[in-house]
């Protein structure tokens, strides 16, 4: 049930990727919303580190 968030830069663009276990994607729709929430927090942390 772990959600993994990765980031990398490609062609000058910061790209975020989320990994959700396949069984959770199929059986637990709330996992998608949790993943989006995790991604938002991760992006905000990255943005703060980049600009401040």
Phi and psi restraints in degrees (value plus and minus 20) as a CYANA .aco file:
   2 UNK   PHI    -101.9   -61.9
   2 UNK   PSI     119.9   159.9
   3 UNK   PHI    -127.0   -87.0
   3 UNK   PSI     109.3   149.3
   4 UNK   PHI    -128.5   -88.5
   4 UNK   PSI     116.8   156.8
   5 UNK   PHI    -141.8  -101.8
   5 UNK   PSI     110.2   150.2
   6 UNK   PHI    -144.2  -104.2
   6 UNK   PSI     132.9   172.9
   7 UNK   PHI    -156.1  -116.1
   7 UNK   PSI     129.6   169.6
   8 UNK   PHI    -175.9  -135.9
   8 UNK   PSI     144.6   184.6
   9 UNK   PHI    -128.6   -88.6
   9 UNK   PSI     109.4   149.4
  10 UNK   PHI    -153.1  -113.1
  10 UNK   PSI     101.7   141.7
  11 UNK   PHI      33.9    73.9
  11 UNK   PSI      19.0    59.0
  12 UNK   PHI      57.3    97.3
  12 UNK   PSI     -11.7    28.3
  13 UNK   PHI    -132.9   -92.9
  13 UNK   PSI     110.5   150.5
  14 UNK   PHI     -99.4   -59.4
  14 UNK   PSI     100.2   140.2
  15 UNK   PHI    -133.9   -93.9
  15 UNK   PSI     112.9   152.9
  16 UNK   PHI    -129.2   -89.2
  16 UNK   PSI     120.1   160.1
  17 UNK   PHI    -147.1  -107.1
  17 UNK   PSI     122.2   162.2
  18 UNK   PHI    -137.4   -97.4
  18 UNK   PSI     113.9   153.9
  19 UNK   PHI    -132.9   -92.9
  19 UNK   PSI     103.5   143.5
  20 UNK   PHI    -140.6  -100.6
  20 UNK   PSI     111.3   151.3
  21 UNK   PHI     -73.3   -33.3
  21 UNK   PSI     117.3   157.3
  22 UNK   PHI     -76.6   -36.6
  22 UNK   PSI     -60.9   -20.9
  23 UNK   PHI     -85.0   -45.0
  23 UNK   PSI     -52.0   -12.0
  24 UNK   PHI     -93.7   -53.7
  24 UNK   PSI     -56.9   -16.9
  25 UNK   PHI     -80.5   -40.5
  25 UNK   PSI     -59.5   -19.5
  26 UNK   PHI    -103.4   -63.4
  26 UNK   PSI     -51.5   -11.5
  27 UNK   PHI    -126.2   -86.2
  27 UNK   PSI     -33.3     6.7
  28 UNK   PHI    -155.3  -115.3
  28 UNK   PSI      69.1   109.1
  29 UNK   PHI     -79.9   -39.9
  29 UNK   PSI     -46.1    -6.1
  30 UNK   PHI     -84.4   -44.4
  30 UNK   PSI     -42.7    -2.7
  31 UNK   PHI     -82.7   -42.7
  31 UNK   PSI     -53.8   -13.8
  32 UNK   PHI     -84.3   -44.3
  32 UNK   PSI     -64.5   -24.5
  33 UNK   PHI     -85.6   -45.6
  33 UNK   PSI     -57.8   -17.8
  34 UNK   PHI     -84.7   -44.7
  34 UNK   PSI     -59.9   -19.9
  35 UNK   PHI     -82.3   -42.3
  35 UNK   PSI     -60.7   -20.7
  36 UNK   PHI     -83.9   -43.9
  36 UNK   PSI     -60.7   -20.7
  37 UNK   PHI     -83.1   -43.1
  37 UNK   PSI     -63.5   -23.5
  38 UNK   PHI     -81.3   -41.3
  38 UNK   PSI     -63.5   -23.5
  39 UNK   PHI     -83.5   -43.5
  39 UNK   PSI     -61.2   -21.2
  40 UNK   PHI     -80.9   -40.9
  40 UNK   PSI     -66.7   -26.7
  41 UNK   PHI     -82.0   -42.0
  41 UNK   PSI     -63.5   -23.5
  42 UNK   PHI     -81.9   -41.9
  42 UNK   PSI     -64.3   -24.3
  43 UNK   PHI     -84.6   -44.6
  43 UNK   PSI     -60.2   -20.2
  44 UNK   PHI     -84.2   -44.2
  44 UNK   PSI     -61.0   -21.0
  45 UNK   PHI     -83.8   -43.8
  45 UNK   PSI     -63.8   -23.8
  46 UNK   PHI     -82.8   -42.8
  46 UNK   PSI     -63.3   -23.3
  47 UNK   PHI     -82.6   -42.6
  47 UNK   PSI     -62.7   -22.7
  48 UNK   PHI     -81.8   -41.8
  48 UNK   PSI     -61.3   -21.3
  49 UNK   PHI     -88.0   -48.0
  49 UNK   PSI     -53.4   -13.4
  50 UNK   PHI     -96.3   -56.3
  50 UNK   PSI     -55.0   -15.0
  51 UNK   PHI    -128.0   -88.0
  51 UNK   PSI     -29.8    10.2
